[in-house]
Amino acid sequence: MTDADADPEFVFELRVCRWVERNWPPETAGRSSPEGDDRPAIVARQLGTRRRRWDTIVLEVDPEGLRQRANFGPKRLDSDLLDVIPHAPADWTWYRDALADPGYPWRYVREAIHRAADRDILDVRKQGNRLQIRRKWAYPDWVERVVAVENKPDLDASAARALRPQLEYDVALALADEVWVATRATGETVEPALLERVPVEVGILALDEDRTASVEWFPRVLDADRSGTRILDRPTGGKYDASAATFEYADPEWKAKKRLEIAERAYETGWRSYAETMRSDCRHFELAREGRTLLPWCGAKECHQTGAACSGSCPEFSPEPPQWRTKGWPIEGGPGKGIQKILETRRERNRPG
């Protein structure tokens, strides 16, 4: 077993994110090669809906739209703000005339309007007793495609059986334009992942130890603009189980709003935000360089740690001593703050503004 084989799935996920960031889109049928395609992509981790969370999200974006999105700052526009900002008028208008009925009390809309004003992304004024709004900038149509990637470094038969219902859910709902499974390459003539029961609509990407990847199966492009089917429950499939699956339809408007919410969260967090949920202020926390990729490393345990393991409850946790954190006055932080700054800088390279 190699060191890469022994690493947790979390680290494989980071390797996938870095490969995607540098090489997307992979050469697929009907597309040009990566060298001839300068389409920018934003990569993020662990995003989705209440019922389904994906390991990796890839946003294929319009370059000019992405630059215009930067006008609204690095923070995401949440669901309530998305009911306001994209629909704000060019001229002063009473907010109820400018916006569609949100389907929830208008007081929450007013709260969103004031939050937008506080962030300086919306013009707001009182005209008598009426609250009027005017846009500062037109909200751009910056997201072209949403691609979901499920990471399974060891896609054996049992892992494929557990993953299949999730992939079937993704294909039926068609919230993403494409669905992929990323797995560790074995070097065999036929990758074992091709022999497992993965839905034919799902692409398979195999990553080598030398940080290259090959497309083993091309995905089918899903119709994200049409209604999807949300599978709620399915029969167990036993010998005497003849019950039908239960489902509901997801209308195109819900899907469009949800895709935009996911895109906004991806724009804010990226995939390097793992340091925000780990103890980078521990004296043992380091960033190990793997090619041009920086991966978390625990000097005490001498391994790539997971987010769950890297916490204040870890028996090896040792806060940075005060002299590390004091850099002049006021206190600016020690190596842990430096690590977060490095990752934030790298994230900003893929998020203009």
TASUL-V226328 format. One record per residue. N is the residue number from 1. RES is the residue in three letters. OMEGA is omega in whole degrees, 0 to 359 (* if undefined). Layout:
BEGIN
N_RES_OMEGA / N_RES_OMEGA
END
This chain:
BEGIN
1_MET_180 / 2_THR_177 / 3_ASP_180 / 4_ALA_179 / 5_ASP_184 / 6_ALA_182 / 7_ASP_178 / 8_PRO_180 / 9_GLU_178 / 10_PHE_181 / 11_VAL_174 / 12_PHE_178 / 13_GLU_178 / 14_LEU_177 / 15_ARG_178 / 16_VAL_181 / 17_CYS_181 / 18_ARG_178 / 19_TRP_180 / 20_VAL_182 / 21_GLU_184 / 22_ARG_191 / 23_ASN_184 / 24_TRP_2 / 25_PRO_175 / 26_PRO_180 / 27_GLU_181 / 28_THR_181 / 29_ALA_178 / 30_GLY_180 / 31_ARG_173 / 32_SER_179 / 33_SER_180 / 34_PRO_181 / 35_GLU_182 / 36_GLY_184 / 37_ASP_182 / 38_ASP_180 / 39_ARG_181 / 40_PRO_179 / 41_ALA_174 / 42_ILE_184 / 43_VAL_178 / 44_ALA_183 / 45_ARG_167 / 46_GLN_178 / 47_LEU_177 / 48_GLY_181 / 49_THR_179 / 50_ARG_183 / 51_ARG_188 / 52_ARG_178 / 53_ARG_181 / 54_TRP_179 / 55_ASP_184 / 56_THR_176 / 57_ILE_176 / 58_VAL_175 / 59_LEU_171 / 60_GLU_192 / 61_VAL_173 / 62_ASP_185 / 63_PRO_181 / 64_GLU_177 / 65_GLY_178 / 66_LEU_177 / 67_ARG_179 / 68_GLN_178 / 69_ARG_181 / 70_ALA_178 / 71_ASN_186 / 72_PHE_175 / 73_GLY_184 / 74_PRO_180 / 75_LYS_181 / 76_ARG_168 / 77_LEU_183 / 78_ASP_186 / 79_SER_181 / 80_ASP_179 / 81_LEU_178 / 82_LEU_173 / 83_ASP_184 / 84_VAL_191 / 85_ILE_182 / 86_PRO_185 / 87_HIS_180 / 88_ALA_184 / 89_PRO_179 / 90_ALA_180 / 91_ASP_182 / 92_TRP_182 / 93_THR_173 / 94_TRP_191 / 95_TYR_180 / 96_ARG_175 / 97_ASP_184 / 98_ALA_188 / 99_LEU_176 / 100_ALA_177 / 101_ASP_186 / 102_PRO_183 / 103_GLY_175 / 104_TYR_186 / 105_PRO_182 / 106_TRP_180 / 107_ARG_177 / 108_TYR_175 / 109_VAL_178 / 110_ARG_177 / 111_GLU_178 / 112_ALA_179 / 113_ILE_180 / 114_HIS_176 / 115_ARG_178 / 116_ALA_178 / 117_ALA_178 / 118_ASP_178 / 119_ARG_178 / 120_ASP_176 / 121_ILE_179 / 122_LEU_175 / 123_ASP_182 / 124_VAL_175 / 125_ARG_174 / 126_LYS_175 / 127_GLN_190 / 128_GLY_177 / 129_ASN_182 / 130_ARG_179 / 131_LEU_180 / 132_GLN_180 / 133_ILE_176 / 134_ARG_182 / 135_ARG_171 / 136_LYS_177 / 137_TRP_174 / 138_ALA_179 / 139_TYR_187 / 140_PRO_171 / 141_ASP_192 / 142_TRP_182 / 143_VAL_179 / 144_GLU_181 / 145_ARG_175 / 146_VAL_181 / 147_VAL_180 / 148_ALA_179 / 149_VAL_175 / 150_GLU_184 / 151_ASN_177 / 152_LYS_183 / 153_PRO_180 / 154_ASP_184 / 155_LEU_175 / 156_ASP_185 / 157_ALA_182 / 158_SER_178 / 159_ALA_179 / 160_ALA_179 / 161_ARG_180 / 162_ALA_184 / 163_LEU_186 / 164_ARG_180 / 165_PRO_179 / 166_GLN_180 / 167_LEU_176 / 168_GLU_176 / 169_TYR_181 / 170_ASP_182 / 171_VAL_181 / 172_ALA_181 / 173_LEU_180 / 174_ALA_174 / 175_LEU_175 / 176_ALA_179 / 177_ASP_177 / 178_GLU_176 / 179_VAL_181 / 180_TRP_166 / 181_VAL_175 / 182_ALA_181 / 183_THR_181 / 184_ARG_179 / 185_ALA_179 / 186_THR_183 / 187_GLY_179 / 188_GLU_182 / 189_THR_174 / 190_VAL_181 / 191_GLU_181 / 192_PRO_181 / 193_ALA_180 / 194_LEU_183 / 195_LEU_181 / 196_GLU_185 / 197_ARG_175 / 198_VAL_179 / 199_PRO_185 / 200_VAL_180 / 201_GLU_186 / 202_VAL_177 / 203_GLY_179 / 204_ILE_181 / 205_LEU_181 / 206_ALA_181 / 207_LEU_178 / 208_ASP_178 / 209_GLU_181 / 210_ASP_173 / 211_ARG_169 / 212_THR_183 / 213_ALA_178 / 214_SER_177 / 215_VAL_180 / 216_GLU_180 / 217_TRP_180 / 218_PHE_180 / 219_PRO_172 / 220_ARG_178 / 221_VAL_182 / 222_LEU_181 / 223_ASP_183 / 224_ALA_182 / 225_ASP_181 / 226_ARG_178 / 227_SER_177 / 228_GLY_179 / 229_THR_179 / 230_ARG_180 / 231_ILE_182 / 232_LEU_181 / 233_ASP_181 / 234_ARG_180 / 235_PRO_181 / 236_THR_177 / 237_GLY_178 / 238_GLY_184 / 239_LYS_184 / 240_TYR_181 / 241_ASP_180 / 242_ALA_182 / 243_SER_181 / 244_ALA_175 / 245_ALA_175 / 246_THR_184 / 247_PHE_173 / 248_GLU_181 / 249_TYR_174 / 250_ALA_185 / 251_ASP_183 / 252_PRO_181 / 253_GLU_178 / 254_TRP_181 / 255_LYS_180 / 256_ALA_179 / 257_LYS_182 / 258_LYS_177 / 259_ARG_180 / 260_LEU_176 / 261_GLU_178 / 262_ILE_180 / 263_ALA_179 / 264_GLU_178 / 265_ARG_178 / 266_ALA_179 / 267_TYR_182 / 268_GLU_191 / 269_THR_189 / 270_GLY_182 / 271_TRP_181 / 272_ARG_182 / 273_SER_181 / 274_TYR_181 / 275_ALA_180 / 276_GLU_179 / 277_THR_177 / 278_MET_183 / 279_ARG_177 / 280_SER_177 / 281_ASP_175 / 282_CYS_182 / 283_ARG_181 / 284_HIS_183 / 285_PHE_179 / 286_GLU_170 / 287_LEU_180 / 288_ALA_181 / 289_ARG_176 / 290_GLU_190 / 291_GLY_177 / 292_ARG_180 / 293_THR_176 / 294_LEU_182 / 295_LEU_179 / 296_PRO_182 / 297_TRP_178 / 298_CYS_180 / 299_GLY_181 / 300_ALA_182 / 301_LYS_180 / 302_GLU_178 / 303_CYS_170 / 304_HIS_183 / 305_GLN_175 / 306_THR_177 / 307_GLY_180 / 308_ALA_182 / 309_ALA_184 / 310_CYS_182 / 311_SER_180 / 312_GLY_180 / 313_SER_178 / 314_CYS_182 / 315_PRO_179 / 316_GLU_183 / 317_PHE_179 / 318_SER_183 / 319_PRO_175 / 320_GLU_178 / 321_PRO_183 / 322_PRO_183 / 323_GLN_175 / 324_TRP_188 / 325_ARG_183 / 326_THR_179 / 327_LYS_184 / 328_GLY_182 / 329_TRP_0 / 330_PRO_182 / 331_ILE_182 / 332_GLU_179 / 333_GLY_181 / 334_GLY_182 / 335_PRO_180 / 336_GLY_177 / 337_LYS_178 / 338_GLY_178 / 339_ILE_179 / 340_GLN_180 / 341_LYS_178 / 342_ILE_181 / 343_LEU_178 / 344_GLU_179 / 345_THR_179 / 346_ARG_176 / 347_ARG_182 / 348_GLU_179 / 349_ARG_181 / 350_ASN_180 / 351_ARG_186 / 352_PRO_177 / 353_GLY_*
END
